[in-house]
Amino acid sequence: MVSRSRLKVPPVIGFSGYILNLNLNLNLNLNLNLNLIFYLHPMFKRYPADRHEITADIYQTALLPLFYQADLEKAKQLVQVCYETGLRVLEFTNRAAFAYEVFSPLSAYCKNNFPALRFGAGTITDTGTAAMYLQSGADFIVMPSLQPEVISLCNKRKILCIPGCGSVTEISKAEELGCEFVKLFPGNHFGPGFVKDLLGPMPWTSILVSGGVEPVKENIQSWIKAGAASLALGSKLFTPAVLRGEQLDDLGQSLADCLRWAAEARLD
C-alpha cells in the first residue's frame, strides 16, 4: 500500500543523460501503476559550451523557425522537414494550454532522432514555465519580453536565454545580464533601419529579429544587410495548410530559399 501523502514524484526526472517519465495512475484502492519510458541521449547532459555552440548555430544559419503544433505526430513531421532542409536550431512556442505536454515527448523525439538539432522553447514569460521546459530538455529559452529572473535561472543552468526587447535600454540591460542574443520584438514596429542605427554605437549586439520577417527575398536580405544576426520566422512559414500536414514540400522549399537569401546577403 502506498500512502497518498508520501507520494511526491515530479512528472519528469532527469539524471545522467536519462529522462524518466512517470505516469502515475492511482485508483480508489491506491494501487500504483508506473509506466516507465526511458530516453537516452548525451544531449540531456548539458555542458557550459552548449550555449555558445547554439549561439553560433543561430548565427550561422541566420534563421530560427518557430511553430506551435498541438498534434504530436504532425509536429514530428515539421521537425523532420526543418532538419532535412539543413536547419539545426528550432523553437517550439508555448502558445496554448498544455503546450508543455506536446513539447516534452517532442523534445525526446528530437534528441533520439536528430542529435544535431537544438530544440528550444519560446514564448516563455516566467520562471515556473521556463523551469518546466528546461526539465523537459529545452536547449534554449526565448521570451517575448525582458524578464531578468528568467535570465538568471537560465544562467544558473548554463542555458542560452534570448529575451524580447523593445528599446535600446532593454537591449543594453539584457546584455548586462549576460545575454548573447537579444530578440528585437516586434520587429515590424522598428524596421531594418533601427537595426542598422543601433549597431553603430553598439556593434557587439547580436539581434534576432522576430515579427515583420517574411519568407521573401527582399525582406530577408533587407534585415541581414542591416546587420541582423538572425531572423525568426513563424506563421509566415508554418501556414494553416502546413500545420494540417499539407504542403510540406513547399515548407522545405521556403526554408531552403530563406537560407540561401540570407547567405547571399552576407556576401554583399
Secondary structure by P-SEA (a helix, b strand, c coil): cccccccccccccccccbbbbbbccccccbbbbbbbbbbbccccccccaaaaaaaaaaaaacbbbbbccccaaaaaaaaaaaaaacccbbbbbccccaaaaaaaaaaaaaaaccccccccccccccaaaaaaaaaacccbbbbccccaaaaaaaaaacbbbbbbbccaaaaaaaaaaccccccccccccccaaaaaaaacccccbbbbbcccccccaaaaaaaaaaccccccccccccccccccccaaaaaaaaaaaaaaaaaaaaac
